[in-house]
Amino acid sequence: MTPNREDYLKLILELGGDEEKISNKQIVAGLSVSPASVSEMLSKLVKEGLVEHTAYQGVQLTENGKKRASDLVRKHRLWEVFLVEHLHYSWNEVHDDAEVLEHVTSHKLAKRLDNYLNHPPYCPHGGQIPAENSLVTEKKRQTLTDFPIGTKVKIARVLDERELLDYLVSIDLVIHEEYIITDIAPYEGPITISNEQKTMAVSYKAANTIFVDKL
């Protein structure tokens, strides 16, 4: 099943497309679709007034696009919290089912779900859950690839993408943990991080989607 327009809007928002332009290449990587498919869908979103496109620079959400994407993200992340906290899903299992549920969730149901969960501020992946009729405003953070050897960091947020989450589970990387960057391999090789409990080599591709706070 190919991603629909809502998936594009959510990914553009997660990548920071509410404030800066996002390249087609980033969208291709995030949705695992062909460049041609991305170009075709972005043309549709431009015509619908949901994104603005600048040649050779990328796309950015319009105000209408931000509202639409934020509403979808809110519903998606509320369901992720519910699935993890009440049905005991792991953080890499929730995406697909939350993806289905968000599209059939009315504003009334989302409001009741938010109240039931006691208004959680963040999803299991560290993403902000906006209030009703509010925009997602993720804290500006750098990724694991932005820091040199010797930097101490805390894992703050990761992209909500199934393949990435499965990978992070496989290497036992957990959100909110603290690490020191101990090695950076050349030519976009893995970045090694460690703490008192474990040491792991994180692929460069994954490290680009792991947002951290410098300690």
C-alpha positions, 0 to 999 in steps of 0.5 A: 500500500502506497503512502497517502497524502496524510502520511506525506504531511505528517512526515514533512512536519516531523522533519521540520517542514513547518519552519524550513524546506524539506528535500524530496530526498528526505521524503523518499527516505522517510516513506521508502517510495520512489522519487517519481511518486514523491514528485507526483504527490507533492504536485497534488499537495501544492495544488491543494494548498497544503505545501509550497514548493521551491525548485531545487530547495524543497517543500514547506507546509502552508498554514493550512498544511500545518493545521492538517498535519498537526491534527493528524499527528495529534490523533496518531500520537494519542493512540500510540500512548494508549497502545503502549500504556494500556495494551502494552505494545512496544514502541516499535509496534505501535506505528502501524495500528496508530496509523489505521486508528488516526484516520477513523478518529473523530475530533470528539473521540480524540478529545475523549482519548486525550482526557482519558490519558490525562493529556500526555505531552509526548508520544513514546518516541518523544514527539510533542502531542499538541492540544486540540486545535493547536500546532505541533511545535517540536523543540529544535534539536540537533541529531546524533550526527551533529556532535563530535567525539566526547560529547555527552547526549540524551536521546530525546526524540526519534522519527516515528518510522517502523523500519527505524524503530525496529532497528533501534530495538535491535541495537537496544537504543532506548529514548531518554537514555544518556550516552557519550559519543566514543567514535565516529567512523569516516565516510558516513560510517557508524557512530559509536555511543556508550554508557556504563551499561552498554556500547552500540554502533549506530548507523549513520542513516539512523543517527540522522533521525535521532534527535538529542539534547547535549548534556 
